[in-house]
Amino acid sequence: MKEEKEQTVIEKTLLYLENYREMERYINEAVSETSQVPDIGKYNISAEKAFLQSVRECRAETVILFEHLKKALASLKEDAEAAGEGYKYDALEAVYIKGICRA
């Protein structure tokens, strides 16, 4: 059996950046309350509550990760600007945060 190579910090960071906008969308749109489900009466409520609880937990973990990522990006921006290389951060932001320069 072939062992999978553990991802490096750089690989994980790139993965987070590539999924930045999707994480933000998930945080804003995840259905985690029964009041968000149309026609809730036609579902098994206890099963629905268990599912929604798992979504809430996943969403909470995503929020924490996303906040760490935003703080790291703010620090990176600050460092780039202090070094007179703010354009490097601007390029990163355009591609990963705003999604406007995808090749």
N, C-alpha and C positions, 0 to 999 in steps of 0.2 A: 504494500500500500504506500502510495506516494504522499509524503507530508507536505502540507501547504506552507509556503514561506510566510512568516508573519510580516504584516505591512509595516513599513518604516513610518516614522512621524511625518515625513514629507508626503508619502503616499496617502496617509490618512487625511492630512491637511488638504491635499488636492481633491480628495473625494468629498470632503465637507464643502469646499468651495464650489465644486461642480454641482452640488445639491443644495446650495444656499437658498436659492429662490423656491425650490420645492419644499424645503423645510419651513420656510416662512409661510408658504401657502397652506401647508398642513396645519401649522399652529393656528392660523386664522380660520380655517374651514373645517377642521375635524369635528365630526358629530359626536358629542360626548354627553348629551343630555337627552332624556326622552322627549322633552319639549321641542327638540329640533327634528324629531321624526314625524313626518306626516302620517296620518292614519295609524297612530300607535296602537289603537285598540285591536287591530288584527294580528298583533304579534304576541308571542309568549313573553310576558313582561319580565319574569324572573331570568330567563335566558337573555333577554334584551339588556337588562340591568347589568348582568355579568359581563356582557360584551362591551357595553358602554364604560364600565369600570376599567376594563383593559385598555380601551382607547384613551381614557383620561390619564392613566398611568403612562402610556406611551407618549402622549402629548406633553405631559409634564417633563419627561426625560428629554424630549426634543426641545422644549423651551429652555431648559437648563443648558443643554449643549449649544443651542443657538445664541444664548446670552454670552457664553464663554467665547464663542466665535466672534460675536460683535465686539467684545472688549479687546480681543486679540487684534482684530482688524483696526480698531481705533488706535491702539498702541503702534501698530505697523504704520499707519498713516502719519501719526505724530513723528515717528522716527524718520520716515522718508522725507517729510517736510523739513525736519531739523537738519537733515543731511543735504538739503537742496535738491532732492530727487522725488519731489511730490508727484511728478509725472508717472513714475513707476507705480505708485499706488493708484493713481487715476486710471491707468491701463488695467490694473487688476480689478478695480471697482467696475469699470465699463464691461469687462468680460463676465465676471462671476456674480457681481451684486446686481447690476442693471441688465445684464444679458444682451447688450447692444452690439458687441463686436465679435460675435462667434464666427470662427472660420469654418 
